[in-house]
Amino acid sequence: MRSVKILIAAGAASLLSSGAFAADMAIAAPPPAYYPPPVEDFGGWYLRGDIGMTNTRGKFFAPAYNDATTLSVSQLGHEFTGGTSYALGVGYQFNSWFRADITGEYRSKVHFSGTDFASIAGLGPIADTYSAGYTSWVGMANVYVDLGTWWCITPFIGAGVGGAFNQISGLTDFGAIPSPGVGSVNAAAYFANSTETKANFAWAAHAGLAYKVSPNFTIELAYRYLDLGTAITGGGSTFDGTRSSRAFEFHDLTSHDLKLGVRWTCCDVPTPAPAPLIRKG
């Protein structure tokens, strides 16, 4: 009986000492949790559309005054009316600050008008009043740099190069030429009754603000300076039916445009799969 009590006492002592030893042992920390890297906030392919107001400027040149008999020429009121532009395009957002797109644009017909006063040797003063229509198609490749985002608004700048197809139509030239009689004048008219299109290199500079309405939809308000090159008229005829192939020219055609645009990100860049979790031991 006494031996049984001794065995029980020895077992209890062994359990107590094992518990104390286990309490003194350090508990191994669990493996660190895996967190995937943060996803960059940018999309891939996007579609865009723009509508704008155009303000065209240029220099008008009449070939009749390009000879040695012309003593002087002054131009008054040469200007274009305001117009509208419509553009569609596709682009790609490469990262959070750089994107590029290709656009095709139609610029609505605007009206050109102006008057020339010339002094011609042997004739005296001559006055010409001009009128014409002008329109163009423009294709551009553009790049943009986004300058950071504050409260969903992103300022940006950009540049573009491409081509402009400038078209002049319906030019008329009404002239008043002094006649040999005292105080009398002869009236003459020239009509460029064919439409002529000229292809040119074009370039642009952009600046604006973009507002991100949702992850896939952005609204833009932008200014653009656009250089369109030159334009010429086609052949025509004088008031008496005489045909002429002389061309009137428009040089240094530029436009200051204000545009409202939208961008829709249609194909997001896929988020990379997280790296597999590897445990040691």
Buried (B, 14 or more C-beta within 10 A) or exposed (E): EEEEEEEEEEEEEEEEEEEEEEEEEEEEEEEEEEEEEEEEEBBBBBBBBBEBBBBBEBEBBBEBBEEEEBEEBEBEEBBBBEBBBEBEBEBBBEEEBEBBBBBBBEBEBBBBBBBBBBBBEEBEBBBBBBEBBBBBBBBBBBBBEBEEBEEEEBBBBBBBBBBBBBBBBBBBBBBBBBEEEEEEBEEBBBBBBBBBBBEBEBBBEBBBBBBBEEEBEBEBEBBBEBBBBBBBBBEBBBEEEEEEEEBBBBEEBBBEBBBBBBBBBEEBBEEEEEEEEEEEE
